[in-house]
């Protein structure tokens, strides 16, 4: 099990976190558990999709009757 030192919000301090046994056989499991209190932490990349502003469709001018 690999260990990392992270800030635990439950213990309110820097604690050692370890990767729990993973039944999914991940190479790098994103779950970590505090070795002191057992609080779970998920460390995974955040993917953000940005959509650009589309130009407004031009509506043709409506003709008026005389």
N, CA, C and O of each residue as an XYZ file, in Angstrom:
264
protein
N       0.843     -1.191      0.000
C       0.000      0.000      0.000
C       0.882      1.247      0.000
O       1.804      1.362      0.808
N       0.596      2.172     -0.904
C       1.365      3.411     -0.907
C       0.729      4.400      0.076
O      -0.475      4.360      0.327
N       1.547      5.268      0.614
C       1.070      6.245      1.593
C       1.404      7.647      1.122
O       2.404      7.867      0.439
N       0.560      8.586      1.495
C       0.773     10.007      1.217
C       0.378     10.802      2.445
O      -0.453     10.370      3.245
N       0.979     11.959      2.581
C       0.597     12.851      3.676
C      -0.290     13.941      3.109
O       0.126     14.718      2.250
N      -1.535     13.989      3.609
C      -2.520     14.977      3.177
C      -3.185     15.588      4.393
O      -3.024     15.103      5.512
N      -3.928     16.646      4.169
C      -4.663     17.297      5.250
C      -5.996     16.581      5.439
O      -6.789     16.488      4.503
N      -6.239     16.085      6.620
C      -7.497     15.413      6.957
C      -8.438     16.432      7.588
O      -8.083     17.087      8.568
N      -9.636     16.564      7.027
C     -10.592     17.537      7.557
C     -11.198     17.065      8.871
O     -11.640     17.894      9.666
N     -11.233     15.766      9.124
C     -11.777     15.229     10.375
C     -10.760     15.399     11.510
O     -11.105     15.869     12.593
N      -9.513     15.015     11.254
C      -8.466     15.124     12.272
C      -7.954     16.559     12.412
O      -7.314     16.895     13.409
N      -8.232     17.401     11.422
C      -7.804     18.800     11.391
C      -6.280     18.923     11.484
O      -5.735     19.669     12.298
N      -5.627     18.166     10.621
C      -4.175     18.217     10.580
C      -3.626     17.385      9.435
O      -4.374     16.687      8.750
N      -2.320     17.461      9.230
C      -1.665     16.671      8.205
C      -1.473     15.252      8.720
O      -0.789     15.027      9.718
N      -2.084     14.302      8.028
C      -2.059     12.897      8.442
C      -1.601     12.024      7.278
O      -1.624     12.438      6.119
N      -1.191     10.826      7.613
C      -0.816      9.865      6.589
C      -2.080      9.216      6.027
O      -2.956      8.795      6.782
N      -2.170      9.137      4.695
C      -3.275      8.477      4.012
C      -2.702      7.296      3.251
O      -1.591      7.361      2.725
N      -3.474      6.210      3.198
C      -3.033      5.045      2.451
C      -4.141      4.584      1.517
O      -5.317      4.883      1.723
N      -3.742      3.856      0.495
C      -4.694      3.309     -0.466
C      -5.256      2.016      0.114
O      -4.493      1.105      0.437
N      -6.593      1.921      0.253
C      -7.167      0.686      0.786
C      -7.119     -0.421     -0.263
O      -6.914     -0.144     -1.445
N      -7.305     -1.666      0.154
C      -7.364     -2.750     -0.834
C      -8.498     -2.490     -1.834
O      -9.635     -2.227     -1.443
N      -8.173     -2.568     -3.114
C      -9.139     -2.225     -4.161
C      -9.533     -3.493     -4.922
O      -8.679     -4.134     -5.535
N     -10.823     -3.863     -4.890
C     -11.253     -5.072     -5.607
C     -11.271     -4.884     -7.127
O     -11.373     -5.865     -7.862
N     -11.173     -3.641     -7.608
C     -11.232     -3.369     -9.047
C      -9.872     -3.487     -9.720
O      -9.780     -3.342    -10.939
N      -8.830     -3.743     -8.968
C      -7.465     -3.875     -9.486
C      -7.011     -2.669    -10.305
O      -6.464     -2.823    -11.397
N      -7.239     -1.468     -9.774
C      -6.740     -0.258    -10.424
C      -5.230     -0.188    -10.288
O      -4.671     -0.654     -9.296
N      -4.566      0.393    -11.285
C      -3.127      0.617    -11.161
C      -2.851      1.721    -10.149
O      -1.934      1.615     -9.335
N      -3.656      2.784    -10.208
C      -3.511      3.906     -9.291
C      -4.899      4.272     -8.786
O      -5.568      5.127     -9.367
N      -5.333      3.629     -7.709
C      -6.676      3.824     -7.178
C      -6.831      5.250     -6.649
O      -5.959      5.728     -5.923
N      -7.930      5.948     -7.001
C      -8.100      7.332     -6.565
C      -8.556      7.476     -5.113
O      -8.629      8.598     -4.611
N      -8.861      6.381     -4.429
C      -9.347      6.455     -3.057
C      -8.194      6.381     -2.073
O      -7.281      5.569     -2.227
N      -8.245      7.237     -1.063
C      -7.267      7.219      0.026
C      -8.024      7.236      1.348
O      -9.120      7.789      1.429
N      -7.445      6.634      2.385
C      -8.077      6.562      3.698
C      -7.091      7.078      4.739
O      -5.918      6.705      4.730
N      -7.571      7.940      5.639
C      -6.745      8.464      6.727
C      -6.386      7.313      7.660
O      -7.259      6.550      8.076
N      -5.104      7.187      7.989
C      -4.673      6.087      8.859
C      -5.074      6.310     10.307
O      -5.032      5.370     11.101
N      -5.462      7.525     10.674
C      -5.839      7.801     12.066
C      -7.333      7.611     12.297
O      -7.734      6.885     13.207
N      -8.177      8.272     11.461
C      -9.623      8.230     11.726
C     -10.397      7.404     10.715
O     -11.549      7.052     10.969
N      -9.793      7.084      9.566
C     -10.478      6.275      8.567
C     -11.307      7.077      7.578
O     -12.055      6.498      6.789
N     -11.187      8.410      7.607
C     -11.938      9.242      6.667
C     -11.454      8.982      5.245
O     -10.255      8.869      4.992
N     -12.404      8.890      4.326
C     -12.065      8.618      2.931
C     -11.837      9.919      2.177
O     -12.489     10.929      2.439
N     -10.910      9.877      1.247
C     -10.584     11.016      0.396
C     -10.459     10.467     -1.020
O      -9.793      9.455     -1.236
N     -11.090     11.121     -1.978
C     -10.986     10.703     -3.370
C     -10.103     11.713     -4.086
O     -10.416     12.902     -4.142
N      -9.011     11.229     -4.626
C      -8.070     12.086     -5.337
C      -8.128     11.678     -6.801
O      -7.575     10.650     -7.193
N      -8.798     12.487     -7.597
C      -8.949     12.189     -9.014
C      -8.878     13.489     -9.803
O      -9.234     14.551     -9.293
N      -8.426     13.406    -11.023
C      -8.376     14.624    -11.840
C      -9.779     15.153    -12.128
O     -10.728     14.386    -12.288
N      -9.884     16.445    -12.189
C     -11.160     17.082    -12.487
C     -11.165     17.451    -13.969
O     -10.245     18.107    -14.457
N     -12.194     17.031    -14.667
C     -12.318     17.330    -16.086
C     -13.390     18.398    -16.250
O     -14.526     18.227    -15.809
N     -13.018     19.495    -16.886
C     -13.945     20.602    -17.101
C     -14.117     20.793    -18.599
O     -13.137     20.923    -19.332
N     -15.349     20.808    -19.045
C     -15.648     21.047    -20.449
C     -16.164     22.476    -20.589
O     -17.119     22.865    -19.916
N     -15.540     23.244    -21.448
C     -15.978     24.616    -21.691
C     -16.547     24.711    -23.095
O     -15.946     24.258    -24.068
N     -17.700     25.301    -23.167
C     -18.313     25.523    -24.468
C     -18.256     27.007    -24.762
O     -18.660     27.832    -23.943
N     -17.749     27.338    -25.939
C     -17.657     28.731    -26.342
C     -19.031     29.291    -26.658
O     -19.971     28.552    -26.949
N     -19.129     30.597    -26.595
C     -20.393     31.251    -26.864
C     -20.648     31.220    -28.367
O     -19.829     31.687    -29.158
N     -21.778     30.671    -28.744
C     -22.148     30.584    -30.146
C     -22.676     31.941    -30.611
O     -23.406     32.603    -29.873
N     -22.320     32.361    -31.818
C     -22.876     33.618    -32.317
C     -24.387     33.482    -32.489
O     -24.889     32.445    -32.922
N     -25.089     34.536    -32.145
C     -26.547     34.518    -32.244
C     -26.958     34.436    -33.706
O     -26.370     35.078    -34.576
N     -27.967     33.643    -33.949
C     -28.470     33.510    -35.313
C     -29.127     34.816    -35.728
O     -29.896     35.403    -34.968
N     -28.825     35.259    -36.918
C     -29.397     36.500    -37.418
C     -30.803     36.223    -37.958
O     -30.986     35.412    -38.865
N     -31.777     36.904    -37.390
C     -33.161     36.772    -37.828
C     -33.401     37.839    -38.888
O     -33.161     39.020    -38.636
N     -33.869     37.446    -40.065
C     -34.096     38.461    -41.102
C     -35.207     39.418    -40.680
O     -36.126     39.047    -39.950
N     -35.100     40.650    -41.152
C     -36.104     41.663    -40.812
C     -37.433     41.280    -41.466
O     -37.478     40.868    -42.625
N     -38.490     41.422    -40.711
C     -39.790     41.063    -41.222
C     -40.363     42.243    -42.019
O     -40.284     43.390    -41.579
N     -40.924     41.964    -43.161
C     -41.507     43.014    -43.984
C     -42.891     43.363    -43.453
O     -43.622     42.512    -42.947
N     -43.217     44.619    -43.582
C     -44.535     45.074    -43.124
C     -45.436     45.357    -44.321
O     -44.983     45.796    -45.378
N     -46.687     45.100    -44.128
C     -47.671     45.394    -45.200
C     -47.928     46.878    -45.241
O     -47.856     47.548    -44.211
N     -48.234     47.418    -46.441
C     -48.486     48.844    -46.617
C     -49.876     49.220    -46.194
O     -50.252     50.389    -46.278
